[in-house]
Amino acid sequence: MSDHIQTADYSQAGGLASAERNRVLRNTYWLLALSLVPTVLGAWLAMATGLTNVLRGMGAGMSIMLFMGGAFAFIFAIEKTKNSAIGVPVLLAFTFFMGIMLSRLIASVLGFKNGPSLVMTAFGGTAGVFFVMASLASVIKRDLSGMGKWLFVGALVVMVGGIVAVLTGSTMGMAAISMLAIGIFSAYMLYDLKQIMDGGETNYISATLSLYLDIFNVFQSLLALLGIFGGDRD
């Protein structure tokens, strides 16, 4: 009798844990979709108001400081407010800021004759990467938590390499860093999705932030590559 009760308790606990993981994943997907709206709005507004030209007029060093300072300040604020009602608005404000920062690259690519198609190709490619990583995360049974430290090192290499490429104005350096970034952040996407599905991440705001950064970096890097190698100036 006691064995049956104990088995029932374990089964109920497993069901509750599974339901909680599904709830976090579902909320993360909804918030991730919502977070793309301020990103698009921020990029459009920056280009429509001429703010993009102001950002372009800044020196490379000042642009990097603005981006890094703003991004890290927002990430700190999101982590501080993720368990409160203000957490979602802070996250959405961050994605609006990221859209403004992304506007410089989008405006540059739209300057090509085939610019709109390059932007749509980058968007479609990023969506494809996300679909593949989400599918893999749902079927892989192995624990991927050990990937975290290596991916973090890879992200640091991308960040430092990207800063150097911007400061030196190296087109080939930027292309190499962009290719590396696509690989690193695609793998990060798989890692972050698996963490949510396995119950390693239980806060949907933090989960959304992680996935948003993965998607942003893949899209930005893919768009930069398309601009470098596929831009038509004729």
C-alpha positions as CSV (number, residue, x, y, z in Angstrom):
1,M,0.0,0.0,0.0
2,S,2.7,2.4,1.0
3,D,4.7,1.6,-2.2
4,H,1.7,2.6,-4.3
5,I,1.3,5.8,-2.4
6,Q,5.0,6.6,-2.8
7,T,4.8,5.8,-6.5
8,A,1.8,8.1,-6.9
9,D,3.6,10.9,-5.1
10,Y,6.6,10.6,-7.3
11,S,4.4,10.6,-10.4
12,Q,2.5,13.7,-9.2
13,A,5.8,15.5,-8.5
14,G,7.1,14.6,-11.9
15,G,3.9,15.9,-13.5
16,L,4.1,19.1,-11.6
17,A,7.7,19.6,-12.6
18,S,6.9,18.9,-16.2
19,A,4.0,21.3,-16.1
20,E,6.2,24.0,-14.6
21,R,8.8,23.5,-17.3
22,N,6.2,23.8,-20.0
23,R,4.8,26.9,-18.4
24,V,8.2,28.6,-18.4
25,L,8.9,27.5,-22.0
26,R,5.4,28.8,-23.1
27,N,5.8,32.1,-21.4
28,T,9.3,32.5,-22.8
29,Y,8.1,32.0,-26.3
30,W,5.4,34.5,-25.9
31,L,7.6,37.1,-24.4
32,L,10.3,36.5,-26.9
33,A,7.8,37.1,-29.8
34,L,6.7,40.3,-28.0
35,S,10.2,41.5,-27.5
36,L,10.8,41.6,-31.3
37,V,8.2,44.3,-31.6
38,P,10.1,47.0,-29.7
39,T,13.3,45.9,-31.6
40,V,11.7,46.6,-35.0
41,L,10.1,49.8,-33.6
42,G,13.4,51.0,-32.3
43,A,15.2,50.4,-35.5
44,W,12.5,52.0,-37.6
45,L,12.2,55.0,-35.3
46,A,16.0,55.6,-35.3
47,M,16.1,55.6,-39.1
48,A,12.9,57.7,-39.5
49,T,14.1,60.4,-37.1
50,G,17.7,60.6,-38.2
51,L,19.0,59.2,-35.0
52,T,20.8,56.6,-37.0
53,N,22.9,59.3,-38.7
54,V,23.7,60.7,-35.3
55,L,24.9,57.3,-34.2
56,R,26.9,56.9,-37.4
57,G,28.6,60.3,-36.7
58,M,30.0,59.1,-33.5
59,G,33.5,57.7,-33.5
60,A,34.0,53.9,-33.3
61,G,35.1,54.1,-29.7
62,M,32.2,56.2,-28.6
63,S,29.7,53.9,-30.4
64,I,31.2,50.9,-28.6
65,M,31.0,52.6,-25.2
66,L,27.4,53.6,-25.8
67,F,26.4,50.1,-26.9
68,M,28.3,48.2,-24.2
69,G,27.4,50.6,-21.4
70,G,23.7,50.7,-22.3
71,A,23.4,46.9,-22.9
72,F,25.1,45.9,-19.7
73,A,23.1,48.5,-17.7
74,F,19.9,47.1,-19.0
75,I,21.0,43.5,-18.5
76,F,21.8,44.3,-14.8
77,A,18.4,46.0,-14.4
78,I,16.6,43.0,-15.9
79,E,18.2,40.6,-13.6
80,K,17.4,42.8,-10.6
81,T,13.7,43.1,-11.6
82,K,13.0,39.7,-13.1
83,N,10.9,38.6,-10.1
84,S,8.8,41.8,-10.0
85,A,6.0,43.3,-12.1
86,I,8.5,45.8,-13.7
87,G,10.7,43.0,-15.1
88,V,8.8,42.7,-18.4
89,P,8.7,46.5,-19.2
90,V,12.5,46.7,-18.4
91,L,13.1,43.8,-20.8
92,L,11.0,45.4,-23.5
93,A,12.8,48.8,-23.0
94,F,16.1,46.9,-23.5
95,T,14.9,45.4,-26.8
96,F,13.9,48.8,-28.0
97,F,17.4,50.1,-27.2
98,M,18.9,47.1,-29.1
99,G,16.7,48.0,-32.1
100,I,18.1,51.5,-32.0
101,M,21.6,50.2,-31.9
102,L,20.9,47.7,-34.7
103,S,19.5,50.5,-37.0
104,R,23.0,51.5,-38.1
105,L,23.7,48.1,-39.6
106,I,20.2,47.8,-41.1
107,A,20.5,51.3,-42.7
108,S,23.8,50.4,-44.2
109,V,22.5,47.2,-45.7
110,L,19.3,48.9,-47.0
111,G,21.7,51.2,-48.9
112,F,22.4,48.3,-51.3
113,K,20.2,47.8,-54.3
114,N,19.2,44.4,-52.9
115,G,19.2,45.6,-49.3
116,P,15.5,44.7,-48.5
117,S,16.0,41.1,-49.7
118,L,19.2,40.8,-47.6
119,V,17.4,41.9,-44.5
120,M,14.6,39.4,-45.2
121,T,17.2,36.7,-45.9
122,A,18.9,37.4,-42.6
123,F,15.5,37.3,-40.8
124,G,14.6,34.0,-42.5
125,G,18.0,32.5,-41.8
126,T,17.8,33.4,-38.1
127,A,14.3,32.0,-37.9
128,G,15.6,28.8,-39.5
129,V,18.4,28.5,-37.0
130,F,16.0,29.0,-34.1
131,F,13.7,26.3,-35.5
132,V,16.5,23.8,-35.9
133,M,17.9,24.5,-32.4
134,A,14.5,24.2,-30.8
135,S,13.9,20.9,-32.6
136,L,17.3,19.6,-31.5
137,A,16.7,20.7,-27.9
138,S,13.4,18.8,-27.8
139,V,15.0,15.5,-28.9
140,I,18.5,15.5,-27.3
141,K,18.4,13.6,-24.1
142,R,22.0,14.4,-23.1
143,D,22.7,17.0,-20.4
144,L,24.3,20.0,-22.2
145,S,25.0,22.1,-19.1
146,G,28.8,21.4,-19.5
147,M,28.7,23.5,-22.7
148,G,28.1,26.7,-20.8
149,K,31.6,27.5,-19.8
150,W,33.0,26.9,-23.3
151,L,30.3,28.9,-24.9
152,F,30.9,31.8,-22.5
153,V,34.6,31.8,-23.5
154,G,33.6,31.8,-27.1
155,A,31.3,34.7,-26.6
156,L,34.1,36.7,-24.9
157,V,36.3,35.9,-27.9
158,V,33.6,37.2,-30.3
159,M,33.1,40.3,-28.2
160,V,36.8,41.2,-28.0
161,G,37.3,40.3,-31.7
162,G,34.3,42.4,-32.7
163,I,35.6,45.4,-30.9
164,V,39.0,45.1,-32.5
165,A,37.5,44.7,-35.9
166,V,35.3,47.8,-35.5
167,L,38.2,49.9,-34.1
168,T,40.6,48.8,-37.0
169,G,37.9,49.0,-39.7
170,S,38.8,45.5,-40.9
171,T,36.1,44.2,-43.2
172,M,37.6,40.7,-43.4
173,G,38.1,40.7,-39.6
174,M,34.4,41.6,-39.2
175,A,33.5,38.8,-41.6
176,A,35.5,36.2,-39.7
177,I,34.0,37.4,-36.3
178,S,30.5,37.3,-37.8
179,M,31.0,33.7,-38.9
180,L,32.3,32.7,-35.5
181,A,29.4,34.5,-33.8
182,I,26.8,32.7,-35.8
183,G,28.3,29.4,-34.7
184,I,28.7,30.4,-31.1
185,F,25.3,31.9,-30.6
186,S,23.5,29.2,-32.5
187,A,25.1,26.7,-30.1
188,Y,24.1,29.1,-27.2
189,M,20.5,29.0,-28.5
190,L,20.5,25.2,-28.2
191,Y,22.1,25.4,-24.8
192,D,19.6,28.0,-23.5
193,L,16.6,26.1,-24.9
194,K,17.8,22.9,-23.4
195,Q,18.2,24.6,-20.0
196,I,14.6,25.7,-20.1
197,M,13.3,22.3,-21.2
198,D,15.4,20.5,-18.5
199,G,14.3,22.8,-15.7
200,G,17.6,24.5,-15.3
201,E,16.1,27.9,-16.0
202,T,12.9,28.6,-14.1
203,N,12.4,32.4,-14.7
204,Y,10.9,33.2,-18.1
205,I,12.2,36.7,-18.1
206,S,15.8,35.5,-17.7
207,A,15.1,32.8,-20.3
208,T,13.8,35.3,-22.7
209,L,16.8,37.6,-22.2
210,S,19.2,34.8,-23.0
211,L,17.3,33.7,-26.1
212,Y,16.8,37.2,-27.3
213,L,20.6,37.9,-27.1
214,D,21.2,34.6,-29.0
215,I,18.8,35.6,-31.8
216,F,20.0,39.2,-31.9
217,N,23.6,38.1,-32.3
218,V,22.8,35.5,-35.0
219,F,20.7,38.0,-37.0
220,Q,23.2,40.8,-36.7
221,S,26.1,38.6,-37.7
222,L,24.2,37.0,-40.6
223,L,23.1,40.4,-41.8
224,A,26.7,41.7,-41.6
225,L,28.0,38.8,-43.7
226,L,25.2,39.2,-46.3
227,G,26.1,42.9,-46.5
228,I,29.8,42.2,-46.9
229,F,29.6,39.4,-49.5
230,G,26.1,39.9,-51.1
231,G,25.6,43.6,-51.2
232,D,24.8,45.0,-54.7
233,R,25.9,48.6,-55.1
234,D,24.9,48.8,-58.8
